[in-house]
Amino acid sequence: MNFSVYDVLSKLLPGGILFCVVVLGQLVPKSDRLTDVLSLVIMYLLGYFIDATASSIEPMLFTFMGGRPSARLIQDQYEGRYRLSRLPVLIQHMQQTFPEQFADRSLWFDLLARTVNQKAPPRVTTFQEAYAFARNLSVSLCLSLPLVQLAFHSWYLTAAVACLCVLAFRRTKERAYYYVRELINCYMHEKCP
């Protein structure tokens, strides 16, 4: 079993947000016997379930993003800020390399990811982890929103957490596009020099 700082932090921080809202809001009575180690275990478990929840609702998040970043970036008419500069080269390469799958662009990202992930370049892995962390943080803040209102009865605090939710979601969207673009660029660097 390999130790990964990302695995620990990606579970502890989102779980810690939810745990702090519950404890500070006194939604659950705090016991004097609640040790730091037990608190860390609870935060990690909460973060683990937040990660599972975030993975489950990812299609809904993509809807709010305007579609799957992997599908949007390879559209000819996409003119957003994350646009691929060498898209025509990729299209020509895909037509020659994968003629059976060429018509269905929804399969392209899976084909590209499968090829790139065989070597697992550190930059792609870093971008993927950054996206997953941002996604988990967004979901954690969204789950905390009703708890903050329930615990603190403060519309100002709820509005502040709602603003944090919006900022976190924006960051999640950016990270998703960065990850997809990095994976595609890595593939093109290797296969379409």
LOKE-373847 format. One record per residue (C-alpha): x, y, z; residue number from 1; residue in three letters. Coordinates in steps of 0.5 Angstrom, whole numbers, plus 2048, in hexadecimal, padded with zeros to 3 digits. Layout:
LOKE-373847
{{X,Y,Z},NUM,'ala'}
...
This chain:
LOKE-373847
{{800,800,800},1,'met'}
{{803,807,7FE},2,'asn'}
{{802,80D,802},3,'phe'}
{{800,813,7FE},4,'ser'}
{{7FF,81A,801},5,'val'}
{{7FA,81B,7FC},6,'tyr'}
{{7F5,815,7FE},7,'asp'}
{{7F6,818,805},8,'val'}
{{7F5,81F,804},9,'leu'}
{{7EF,81E,7FF},10,'ser'}
{{7EB,81A,804},11,'lys'}
{{7ED,81E,80A},12,'leu'}
{{7EC,825,808},13,'leu'}
{{7E5,824,805},14,'pro'}
{{7E3,820,80B},15,'gly'}
{{7E6,825,810},16,'gly'}
{{7E2,82A,80D},17,'ile'}
{{7DB,826,80E},18,'leu'}
{{7DE,824,815},19,'phe'}
{{7DF,82B,817},20,'cys'}
{{7D9,82E,815},21,'val'}
{{7D5,828,819},22,'val'}
{{7DA,829,81F},23,'val'}
{{7DA,830,81F},24,'leu'}
{{7D3,831,81E},25,'gly'}
{{7D1,82C,824},26,'gln'}
{{7CD,828,81F},27,'leu'}
{{7D0,822,823},28,'val'}
{{7D2,822,82A},29,'pro'}
{{7DA,823,82B},30,'lys'}
{{7DC,81E,82F},31,'ser'}
{{7E2,81F,834},32,'asp'}
{{7E5,818,832},33,'arg'}
{{7E5,81A,82A},34,'leu'}
{{7EC,819,829},35,'thr'}
{{7F0,81D,824},36,'asp'}
{{7F2,816,821},37,'val'}
{{7EA,814,821},38,'leu'}
{{7E9,81B,81E},39,'ser'}
{{7EE,819,818},40,'leu'}
{{7EB,813,817},41,'val'}
{{7E4,816,817},42,'ile'}
{{7E6,81B,812},43,'met'}
{{7E9,816,80D},44,'tyr'}
{{7E3,812,80D},45,'leu'}
{{7DF,818,80C},46,'leu'}
{{7E4,81A,806},47,'gly'}
{{7E3,813,803},48,'tyr'}
{{7DC,813,803},49,'phe'}
{{7DC,81A,800},50,'ile'}
{{7E1,817,7FB},51,'asp'}
{{7DC,812,7F9},52,'ala'}
{{7D6,817,7F9},53,'thr'}
{{7DA,81B,7F4},54,'ala'}
{{7DC,816,7EF},55,'ser'}
{{7D4,814,7EF},56,'ser'}
{{7D2,81B,7EE},57,'ile'}
{{7D7,81C,7E9},58,'glu'}
{{7D2,81C,7E3},59,'pro'}
{{7CE,821,7E6},60,'met'}
{{7D4,826,7E7},61,'leu'}
{{7D6,825,7E0},62,'phe'}
{{7CF,827,7DE},63,'thr'}
{{7D0,82E,7E2},64,'phe'}
{{7D7,82F,7DF},65,'met'}
{{7D3,82F,7D8},66,'gly'}
{{7D5,827,7D6},67,'gly'}
{{7DB,823,7D7},68,'arg'}
{{7E1,826,7D6},69,'pro'}
{{7E4,820,7D3},70,'ser'}
{{7DF,821,7CE},71,'ala'}
{{7DF,829,7CD},72,'arg'}
{{7E6,829,7CC},73,'leu'}
{{7E6,825,7C6},74,'ile'}
{{7E0,828,7C2},75,'gln'}
{{7E2,82C,7BC},76,'asp'}
{{7DD,832,7BE},77,'gln'}
{{7E0,833,7C5},78,'tyr'}
{{7E3,83A,7C6},79,'glu'}
{{7E4,83A,7CE},80,'gly'}
{{7EA,83C,7D1},81,'arg'}
{{7ED,835,7D2},82,'tyr'}
{{7EC,834,7CA},83,'arg'}
{{7F2,82F,7C7},84,'leu'}
{{7F6,832,7C2},85,'ser'}
{{7F8,82C,7BF},86,'arg'}
{{7F1,829,7BE},87,'leu'}
{{7F1,828,7B6},88,'pro'}
{{7F7,824,7B7},89,'val'}
{{7F4,820,7BD},90,'leu'}
{{7EE,81F,7B8},91,'ile'}
{{7F2,81C,7B2},92,'gln'}
{{7F6,818,7B7},93,'his'}
{{7F0,815,7BA},94,'met'}
{{7ED,813,7B3},95,'gln'}
{{7F3,810,7B1},96,'gln'}
{{7F4,80C,7B7},97,'thr'}
{{7ED,80A,7BA},98,'phe'}
{{7E9,80A,7B4},99,'pro'}
{{7E3,806,7B7},100,'glu'}
{{7E3,80A,7BD},101,'gln'}
{{7E4,811,7B9},102,'phe'}
{{7DD,812,7B8},103,'ala'}
{{7DB,812,7C0},104,'asp'}
{{7DF,818,7C3},105,'arg'}
{{7DC,816,7CA},106,'ser'}
{{7E1,810,7C9},107,'leu'}
{{7E7,814,7C8},108,'trp'}
{{7E9,816,7CF},109,'phe'}
{{7E9,80F,7D1},110,'asp'}
{{7EE,80D,7CB},111,'leu'}
{{7F2,812,7CD},112,'leu'}
{{7F2,811,7D4},113,'ala'}
{{7F3,80A,7D4},114,'arg'}
{{7FA,80B,7CF},115,'thr'}
{{7FC,811,7D4},116,'val'}
{{7FB,80D,7DA},117,'asn'}
{{7FF,807,7D8},118,'gln'}
{{805,80C,7DA},119,'lys'}
{{802,810,7DF},120,'ala'}
{{806,816,7DE},121,'pro'}
{{806,81A,7E5},122,'pro'}
{{803,821,7E2},123,'arg'}
{{7FD,81D,7E0},124,'val'}
{{7FC,81A,7E6},125,'thr'}
{{7FD,820,7EA},126,'thr'}
{{7F8,824,7E6},127,'phe'}
{{7F3,81E,7E7},128,'gln'}
{{7F4,81E,7EF},129,'glu'}
{{7F3,826,7EF},130,'ala'}
{{7ED,825,7EB},131,'tyr'}
{{7EA,81F,7F0},132,'ala'}
{{7EC,823,7F6},133,'phe'}
{{7E9,82A,7F3},134,'ala'}
{{7E3,825,7F2},135,'arg'}
{{7E3,822,7F9},136,'asn'}
{{7E3,829,7FC},137,'leu'}
{{7DE,82C,7F8},138,'ser'}
{{7D9,826,7FA},139,'val'}
{{7DB,827,801},140,'ser'}
{{7DA,82E,801},141,'leu'}
{{7D3,82D,7FE},142,'cys'}
{{7D1,828,803},143,'leu'}
{{7D3,82D,809},144,'ser'}
{{7CF,832,806},145,'leu'}
{{7C8,830,809},146,'pro'}
{{7CC,82D,810},147,'leu'}
{{7CF,834,811},148,'val'}
{{7C8,837,810},149,'gln'}
{{7C5,832,815},150,'leu'}
{{7CA,833,81A},151,'ala'}
{{7CC,83A,81A},152,'phe'}
{{7C5,83D,818},153,'his'}
{{7C9,843,814},154,'ser'}
{{7C7,845,80D},155,'trp'}
{{7CE,849,80D},156,'tyr'}
{{7D2,842,80E},157,'leu'}
{{7CE,83E,809},158,'thr'}
{{7CF,844,804},159,'ala'}
{{7D6,843,805},160,'ala'}
{{7D6,83C,805},161,'val'}
{{7D2,83C,7FE},162,'ala'}
{{7D7,841,7FB},163,'cys'}
{{7DD,83C,7FD},164,'leu'}
{{7D9,837,7FA},165,'cys'}
{{7D8,83B,7F3},166,'val'}
{{7E0,83C,7F3},167,'leu'}
{{7E1,835,7F5},168,'ala'}
{{7DD,833,7EF},169,'phe'}
{{7E0,838,7EA},170,'arg'}
{{7E7,835,7EC},171,'arg'}
{{7E4,82E,7EB},172,'thr'}
{{7E2,830,7E4},173,'lys'}
{{7E9,833,7E3},174,'glu'}
{{7ED,82D,7E6},175,'arg'}
{{7E8,828,7E2},176,'ala'}
{{7EA,82C,7DB},177,'tyr'}
{{7F2,82C,7DD},178,'tyr'}
{{7F2,825,7DE},179,'tyr'}
{{7EE,823,7D8},180,'val'}
{{7F3,828,7D4},181,'arg'}
{{7F9,825,7D7},182,'glu'}
{{7F7,81E,7D5},183,'leu'}
{{7F6,820,7CE},184,'ile'}
{{7FC,824,7CD},185,'asn'}
{{800,81E,7D0},186,'cys'}
{{7FD,819,7CB},187,'tyr'}
{{7FE,81E,7C6},188,'met'}
{{806,81F,7C8},189,'his'}
{{807,818,7C8},190,'glu'}
{{803,816,7C2},191,'lys'}
{{802,81C,7BD},192,'cys'}
{{809,820,7BE},193,'pro'}
